[in-house]
């Protein structure tokens, strides 16, 4: 019998044979999701041969990343599964390297330190330690090797943090049975395990200590059924991990890359019957649906706890269900076993309309793109409908067996972020406040009356150390009002703050309905008696209130106070920021030149835009020089 995986593979081979794989890259990425792990590497081999220029020219939504792959063993087998994992996330792998990590990270002239490198992957495997042991060794000998290797890796990672331009991804090193059981007494094995765990713990600490270092804990990946390595490959080719484990490592790396490129999902849209609880609400009634404390009900309760955990970290939760809305709200309110309540959701769509239409409506209400959404349903029909009409939505079809729902939801790692900020944790409250704003808008006689009634406050200030992670996150996640679309990590934000003549303005906002936190940022610098706006960003959460106009006016007024000749700004178009293509023109700028795909705008400061009367703007940074 032909399976979905067989059909997907046949389609991919047909695209290859017809020479259309590069221009159908997005379709290939979608098809890749239907393939089992054993075929991911084969697909990756097909993708590695594509011309990156043809792929990106055919689909502007695809982002190409230059990735250096290094390690202590043979790293070439990681390339193919990584290429497939990137394709599933609308990313394109441009691999570099395959060298030894000591040389690559220790040589300032290597690809690792090239300005074009976006990501450096350092794949460490157990031979890192085993190769330095004598033929006969003790637990104490291994302790010394572990300490030496740890010191070496720490020094190299610190140097990368200081001089590198991209993000470094390190892996921990699992302790293999083939090494541990060479010690015959349990006391020595325990001593070895302790030293090995301390070594990995020191690696994991680097993620907190270094601003552009991510550490992947491979022990987590080994909790699912997968072999650590393949003995013949380990011995004959120095490949330290099995093909299945390399596929899972590739998925983790792709999640990091997705976060770096602003592709992290923001909204979890949930079906109800058979997904969030058991049974059919319309048939079984509020008292009849299955939810805790035993049997299938407990499986649904555990799934709800997982959803609540995601929601507590800034993932927006929404419902899209074919149900009567009053029954849904009653179930969430009246069943004591529910882990989720109505207030946990930013929106509830419960009606009998097609679900793709409901999800599109949710995106409009939340002012987010449908590509920021993950939809979870137990119905193959509904999942297929959404996948066909809204291909940008990540669709998770969960089993009718509820004990697998948690595993299936988390498998895609859709919401992985580099770092979590205070704004992330407060995001649900911010979007719930937006509902109140919508209510005010609907009862206001005009847009101006609505804006006046909001009482919006804007404060411009210099970000301190705890704000800098949020600034980096804005560059990574903001897509619509991101004028130059420059993604930055924490180290690059810190460099912008400390660079000669450069400055970073953070923008905080609030109104009568609550505080929105840091929602915008302006990167600018003084050079050649001109003020250069390198980038401006504003969260889509506060669109439509004039904050972007207030930001650019404050920059222009600041420039006038500094008596510079003019202000220079850059706009680089992307598939997401087209609505703001004429933003600078609308604020008095004129085109000076085009530089590739970037338009350079200038403002002569002869006439500044008028202040917006409905905004109360406080700029703590506009201080003219003597």
C-alpha positions in Angstrom: 0.0 0.0 0.0 1.3 3.4 -0.9 1.8 5.7 2.1 1.9 9.5 2.4 5.7 9.2 2.9 6.0 7.2 -0.4 3.9 9.8 -2.3 6.0 12.6 -0.8 9.2 10.9 -1.8 7.9 10.2 -5.4 6.9 13.8 -5.7 10.4 15.0 -4.6 12.2 12.8 -7.0 9.9 14.0 -9.8 10.8 17.6 -9.0 14.4 16.7 -9.0 14.2 14.8 -12.3 12.4 17.7 -13.9 15.0 20.2 -12.7 12.3 22.0 -10.6 13.5 21.3 -7.1 15.1 24.7 -6.6 12.1 26.7 -7.7 9.8 24.4 -5.7 11.9 24.6 -2.6 8.9 25.6 -0.4 7.0 22.6 -1.6 10.0 20.4 -0.9 10.1 21.7 2.6 6.5 20.9 3.2 6.9 17.4 1.7 9.9 16.8 3.9 7.6 16.8 6.9 5.9 13.7 5.6 9.2 11.7 5.4 10.5 9.4 8.1 13.9 10.0 9.7 15.5 7.3 7.5 14.7 9.4 4.4 15.7 12.9 5.8 19.3 12.4 4.9 18.5 11.3 1.4 16.4 14.4 0.9 19.1 16.5 2.3 21.6 15.2 -0.3 19.2 16.3 -3.0 18.9 19.8 -1.5 22.6 20.3 -0.9 23.1 20.3 -4.7 20.7 23.2 -5.3 21.9 26.7 -6.4 21.1 29.0 -3.4 20.6 32.0 -5.7 17.9 30.2 -7.7 16.1 29.1 -4.5 16.0 32.5 -2.9 15.2 34.3 -6.2 12.2 31.9 -6.7 10.9 32.3 -3.1 11.7 35.4 -1.1 10.3 33.8 2.0 13.3 31.4 2.1 16.3 32.7 4.2 19.7 31.3 3.3 22.2 30.9 6.2 25.9 30.3 6.1 26.7 27.6 8.6 30.2 26.4 9.6 30.1 22.7 10.8 33.0 21.6 12.9 33.7 19.2 15.7 36.1 16.6 17.0 35.2 13.8 14.6 33.7 13.4 11.1 30.9 16.0 10.8 30.0 15.5 7.1 27.1 13.2 7.9 25.3 16.1 9.7 25.0 18.2 6.5 22.3 16.2 4.8 19.8 15.9 7.7 20.5 19.6 8.6 19.7 20.6 5.0 16.4 18.7 5.2 15.6 20.2 8.7 16.3 23.7 7.3 14.0 23.2 4.4 11.1 22.2 6.7 11.5 25.7 8.3 11.8 27.7 5.0 15.6 28.1 5.6 18.4 27.1 3.2 21.6 25.6 4.4 24.9 27.0 2.9 27.4 24.7 4.6 31.0 25.6 5.2 33.8 23.9 7.0 33.9 20.2 8.2 37.1 20.9 10.0 38.4 20.2 13.5 37.0 22.4 16.2 40.3 23.4 17.8 41.7 24.7 14.5 38.4 26.3 13.3 37.6 28.0 16.6 41.2 28.8 17.4 42.1 30.4 14.0 40.9 34.0 13.6 41.3 33.5 9.8 38.9 30.6 9.6 35.4 30.6 8.3 34.1 30.7 11.8 35.2 34.4 12.1 34.0 35.5 8.7 31.5 38.3 8.7 29.3 36.1 6.4 29.0 33.3 8.9 25.6 33.2 10.6 26.0 30.0 12.6 28.8 27.8 13.8 27.9 24.3 14.8 30.4 22.4 17.0 29.4 18.8 17.1 31.2 17.1 20.0 31.1 13.3 20.5 32.5 10.8 23.1 35.7 10.3 21.1 36.6 13.8 22.2 37.4 12.2 25.6 38.1 8.6 24.7 40.8 9.4 22.1 42.9 11.1 24.8 42.8 8.1 27.2 45.7 5.6 27.3 45.0 2.0 26.5 44.8 1.3 30.2 43.1 4.1 32.2 41.2 4.8 35.5 38.3 7.0 36.5 40.9 9.5 37.8 42.6 9.6 34.4 39.3 10.3 32.7 38.6 13.1 35.2 41.9 14.8 34.1 41.0 14.5 30.4 37.5 15.9 31.0 38.9 18.9 32.9 41.4 19.6 30.1 38.8 19.3 27.4 36.4 21.5 29.3 39.0 24.2 29.8 39.9 24.1 26.1 36.3 24.3 24.9 35.6 27.2 27.4 38.5 29.2 26.1 37.6 28.7 22.5 33.9 29.5 23.1 34.9 32.7 24.9 37.2 33.7 22.0 34.3 33.2 19.6 32.0 35.3 21.8 34.6 38.1 21.7 35.6 38.0 18.1 32.9 35.9 16.2 30.0 37.4 14.3 27.5 34.6 14.3 26.0 32.3 16.9 28.0 29.3 18.2 26.0 26.1 18.9 27.8 23.5 21.0 26.6 20.0 21.9 27.0 18.2 25.2 28.7 14.8 25.1 26.7 11.8 26.2 28.5 9.1 28.3 28.4 5.9 26.2 28.1 2.5 27.7 31.0 1.2 25.6 33.2 3.5 27.6 31.7 3.4 31.1 31.6 -0.4 31.2 35.3 -0.6 30.6 35.5 0.1 34.3 34.4 -3.1 36.1 33.7 -1.8 39.6 30.6 0.3 40.3 32.4 2.8 42.5 34.7 3.8 39.6 31.7 3.9 37.2 29.9 6.3 39.6 33.0 8.5 39.8 33.3 8.5 36.0 29.6 9.4 35.6 29.9 12.2 38.1 33.0 13.7 36.4 31.2 13.4 33.0 28.1 15.1 34.2 30.2 17.9 35.7 31.9 18.3 32.3 28.6 18.6 30.6 27.2 21.0 33.3 30.2 23.3 32.6 29.3 23.3 28.9 25.7 24.1 29.7 26.8 27.0 31.9 28.4 28.6 28.8 24.9 29.3 27.4 24.3 31.6 30.4 27.7 33.2 30.5 28.3 33.9 26.8 26.0 36.1 24.8 26.3 34.3 21.4 26.6 30.7 22.6 23.8 28.1 22.6 24.4 24.6 24.1 22.2 21.7 23.1 21.8 18.9 25.7 22.0 15.7 23.8 20.9 13.6 26.8 17.4 15.0 26.3 17.4 13.7 22.7 18.4 10.3 24.0 15.3 9.9 26.2 13.3 8.9 23.1 14.2 5.5 21.5 17.3 6.2 19.4 20.7 4.6 19.4 23.7 6.7 20.4 26.0 5.5 17.6 26.6 2.8 15.0 29.8 0.9 16.0 31.0 0.3 12.5 30.7 3.9 11.5 32.2 5.0 14.8 35.3 2.8 14.4 35.9 3.0 10.6 34.8 6.6 9.8 35.0 8.4 13.1 31.3 9.4 12.9 30.4 9.7 16.6 26.6 9.5 16.3 23.9 7.3 14.6 22.0 8.6 11.7 18.8 8.8 13.7 20.5 10.9 16.4 22.1 13.2 13.8 18.6 13.8 12.5 17.4 14.9 15.9 20.4 17.1 16.4 19.7 18.7 13.0 16.2 19.5 14.2 17.5 21.2 17.3 20.0 23.3 15.2 17.2 24.2 12.8 15.1 25.4 15.8 18.0 27.7 16.8 18.3 29.0 13.2 14.6 29.5 13.1 14.7 31.7 16.2 17.7 33.7 14.8 15.7 34.4 11.7 12.5 35.6 13.4 10.6 32.4 12.4 9.6 31.4 15.9 5.8 30.7 16.2 3.8 32.9 18.5 0.2 31.5 18.6 -1.0 28.0 19.5 -4.5 27.4 18.1 -6.3 24.5 19.6 -9.2 22.3 18.6 -11.3 21.1 21.6 -13.2 17.9 21.0 -10.7 15.0 20.9 -7.8 17.4 21.3 -8.1 19.4 24.5 -10.7 17.1 26.1 -12.3 13.8 25.3 -15.7 13.3 23.8 -17.9 15.7 21.8 -19.2 18.7 23.8 -22.3 19.1 21.7 -23.3 15.5 22.3 -21.9 14.7 25.7 -22.6 18.1 27.4 -20.4 20.0 29.7 -20.5 17.2 32.4 -19.8 14.5 29.9 -16.5 15.5 28.2 -13.5 13.6 29.4 -11.0 15.6 31.5 -9.2 14.1 34.5 -8.5 12.6 36.9 -8.0 9.0 35.6 -7.9 7.1 32.3 -8.2 9.1 29.0 -9.4 12.1 31.0 -6.1 12.3 32.8 -4.2 12.2 29.5 -6.2 15.2 28.3 -5.5 16.9 31.6 -1.8 16.4 31.2 -2.0 17.8 27.7 -3.7 20.9 29.1 -1.0 21.3 31.7 1.6 21.3 28.9 -0.4 23.9 26.9 -0.6 26.0 30.1 3.1 25.8 30.6 3.7 27.1 27.0 1.2 29.9 27.6 3.1 31.0 30.8 6.2 31.7 28.7 4.5 34.0 26.2 2.9 31.6 23.7 -0.5 33.0 22.9 -3.3 30.4 23.3 -6.4 30.5 21.1 -9.3 28.1 20.4 -10.7 27.3 16.9 -13.5 24.7 17.4 -16.7 23.7 15.6 -18.9 24.1 18.7 -21.4 26.4 20.2 -19.5 29.3 21.9 -21.7 29.4 25.0 -21.1 25.6 25.7 -17.3 26.1 25.2 -17.2 28.9 27.7 -19.4 26.9 30.1 -17.0 23.9 29.9 -14.0 26.0 30.6 -15.7 27.7 33.6 -17.6 24.8 35.2 -15.4 21.7 34.9 -13.2 21.8 38.0 -10.7 19.4 36.3 -9.8 21.8 33.6 -6.2 23.1 33.8 -7.1 25.8 31.3 -9.7 28.5 31.8 -11.2 31.1 29.5 -8.8 33.8 30.8 -5.9 31.7 29.5 -6.9 32.3 25.9 -6.5 35.5 24.0 -9.3 34.5 21.7 -12.0 31.8 21.4 -13.5 31.1 18.0 -16.3 28.6 18.4 -18.7 28.4 15.5 -19.5 26.2 12.5 -17.4 28.0 9.9 -14.5 26.3 8.2 -11.5 26.3 10.4 -9.1 27.9 7.9 -11.5 30.9 7.9 -11.5 31.0 11.7 -7.7 30.9 11.9 -7.4 33.7 9.3 -9.8 35.7 11.4 -7.7 35.1 14.5 -4.6 36.3 12.7 -6.5 39.5 11.7 -7.7 40.1 15.3 -4.3 39.5 16.8 -2.6 41.6 14.0 -0.2 38.7 13.3 0.6 36.7 10.2 -0.8 33.2 9.8 2.8 32.0 9.5 3.1 32.8 13.3 0.5 30.1 14.1 0.5 26.4 15.1 -2.8 24.6 14.7 -3.5 21.4 16.6 -6.4 19.1 15.8 -7.2 15.4 15.9 -9.1 15.5 12.7 -7.2 14.6 9.5 -9.9 16.4 7.5 -9.5 19.7 9.4 -5.7 19.5 9.4 -5.8 18.9 5.6 -8.1 21.8 5.1 -6.0 24.2 7.0 -2.8 22.9 5.4 -4.2 23.3 1.9 -5.7 26.8 2.3 -3.2 28.2 4.9 0.1 26.5 4.0 2.0 29.0 6.2 0.4 27.6 9.3 2.2 24.8 11.1 -0.3 21.9 11.4 0.0 19.3 14.1 -2.4 16.3 13.7 -2.6 14.5 17.0 -3.6 10.9 17.4 -7.0 9.8 18.7 -4.8 8.3 21.5 -4.5 11.3 23.9 -1.4 9.9 25.7 0.7 11.0 22.7 -0.7 14.5 22.4 2.1 16.1 24.5 4.8 14.4 22.5 3.3 15.3 19.2 2.8 19.0 20.1 6.4 19.4 21.4 8.0 17.5 18.5 8.2 20.5 16.3 9.7 22.7 19.0 7.7 25.5 17.3 8.1 28.1 20.0 11.8 27.7 20.8 13.4 31.1 21.5 17.0 32.0 22.2 16.2 33.8 25.5 13.0 34.6 27.4 12.2 38.2 28.4 9.7 39.8 30.8 7.7 41.0 27.8 7.3 37.4 26.7 5.8 36.4 30.0 3.4 39.4 29.9 2.4 38.9 26.3 -1.0 37.2 27.0 -2.1 40.2 29.2 -1.0 42.5 26.4 -3.1 40.8 23.8 -6.1 40.5 26.2 -5.8 44.3 26.7 -6.1 44.6 22.9 -9.6 43.1 23.2 -10.5 46.0 25.4 -9.0 48.4 22.9 -11.1 46.8 20.2 -14.2 47.4 22.3 -13.2 51.1 22.7 -12.6 51.4 18.9 -16.0 49.9 18.1 -17.8 52.5 20.3 -15.8 55.5 19.2 -17.3 57.8 16.6 -14.0 58.3 14.8 -10.4 57.1 14.7 -9.2 60.3 16.3 -11.7 59.9 19.1 -10.4 56.4 19.7 -6.8 57.4 19.7 -7.5 60.3 22.1 -9.4 57.9 24.4 -6.5 55.4 24.6 -4.2 57.8 26.4 -1.1 56.3 24.9 2.2 57.0 26.6 5.6 56.6 24.8 8.9 56.7 26.6 12.3 56.6 24.8 15.3 55.5 26.9 18.6 53.8 26.8 18.3 50.1 27.4 20.1 48.7 30.5 21.6 45.3 30.7 18.4 43.5 31.5 16.7 45.2 28.5 19.3 44.2 25.9 18.0 40.7 25.5 14.6 42.1 24.7 16.2 44.4 22.1 18.0 41.4 20.5 14.7 39.5 20.5 12.9 42.3 18.7 15.4 42.2 15.9 15.0 38.5 15.6 11.2 38.3 15.8 9.9 41.6 14.3 9.1 41.2 10.6 6.5 43.8 9.5 7.9 47.1 10.8 11.6 46.1 10.5 13.0 48.6 8.1 16.4 47.1 7.4 15.6 43.6 8.6 18.9 43.1 10.4 18.8 40.2 12.8 21.1 40.7 15.8 22.2 38.6 18.8 22.8 40.0 22.3 26.5 40.6 21.6 25.7 42.6 18.5 23.2 44.8 20.4 25.9 45.3 23.1 28.4 46.3 20.4 25.9 48.8 18.9 25.5 50.4 22.4 29.2 50.7 22.9 30.3 51.6 19.3 31.8 55.1 18.7 29.1 57.6 17.7 26.4 54.9 17.8 23.3 54.8 20.0 20.3 52.5 20.6 17.0 53.9 21.6 14.5 51.6 23.3 10.8 52.5 23.1 8.4 51.6 25.9 4.6 52.1 25.6 1.5 51.9 27.7 -2.1 53.3 27.7 -5.2 53.2 29.8 -5.6 49.5 29.4 -2.1 48.5 30.5 1.7 48.4 29.8 3.0 47.0 26.6 6.7 47.0 27.7 9.5 47.5 25.2 7.9 47.5 21.8 10.4 49.3 19.6 14.0 50.2 19.0 16.0 52.6 16.9 19.6 51.9 15.9 21.4 55.1 14.8 24.9 56.6 14.7 26.7 59.8 13.8 29.2 59.7 11.0 30.4 62.3 8.5 28.2 65.0 10.1 25.1 62.9 9.3 22.8 60.9 11.5 22.4 57.4 10.1 19.3 55.4 11.0 20.6 51.9 10.6 17.3 50.3 11.5 14.0 51.0 13.1 11.7 48.3 14.5 8.2 48.3 16.1 6.2 45.4 17.4 3.0 44.7 15.5 1.2 44.7 18.8 1.1 48.5 18.8 0.4 49.2 15.1 -2.1 51.8 14.2 -1.4 54.2 17.1 1.2 56.4 15.5 4.2 55.1 17.5 6.3 54.7 14.4 5.7 58.3 13.5 6.6 59.5 17.0 9.8 57.5 16.8 11.1 58.9 13.6 10.1 62.4 14.6 12.1 62.1 17.8 15.1 61.0 15.8 14.7 63.9 13.4 14.3 66.4 16.3 17.4 64.9 18.0 19.4 65.3 14.8 18.3 68.9 14.4 19.4 69.6 18.0 22.8 68.1 17.2 23.0 70.3 14.1 24.0 67.5 11.7 23.6 68.1 8.0 20.9 65.5 7.4 19.5 62.1 8.4 20.1 59.0 6.3 17.8 56.0 6.6 17.7 52.6 4.9 14.8 50.4 3.8 15.4 46.9 2.6 12.2 45.2 1.3 11.2 41.8 2.5 8.0 39.7 1.9 6.8 40.9 5.4 7.5 44.7 5.5 6.0 45.9 2.3 3.2 47.9 4.0 5.9 50.3 5.2 7.8 50.7 1.9 6.8 54.4 1.7 7.1 55.1 5.4 10.2 57.4 5.1 8.6 59.3 2.2 5.5 59.9 4.3 7.7 61.6 6.9 9.6 63.9 4.6 12.5 61.8 3.4 13.5 61.6 -0.3 15.3 58.9 -2.2 19.0 59.4 -2.4 20.1 56.2 -4.0 19.5 52.5 -4.2 22.2 50.1 -3.0 21.3 46.7 -4.4 17.9 45.9 -2.9 18.2 48.6 -0.3 16.7 52.1 -0.8 18.6 55.0 0.9 16.4 57.8 2.1 17.6 61.3 3.3 15.9 64.1 5.3 17.4 67.6 5.1 15.8 68.6 8.5 14.4 71.8 7.0 10.9 70.9 8.2 10.1 68.4 10.9 6.9 66.3 11.0 4.3 67.7 13.4 3.9 66.0 16.8 1.0 63.7 17.2 -1.4 65.2 19.8 -2.8 61.9 21.0 0.5 60.6 22.2 2.4 61.7 25.4 6.0 61.3 24.4 8.9 61.4 26.9 12.3 61.2 25.4 15.0 60.8 28.0 17.8 60.8 25.4 17.3 64.0 23.4 20.0 66.1 24.8 21.7 68.5 22.4 25.5 68.7 22.5 27.1 71.9 23.8 
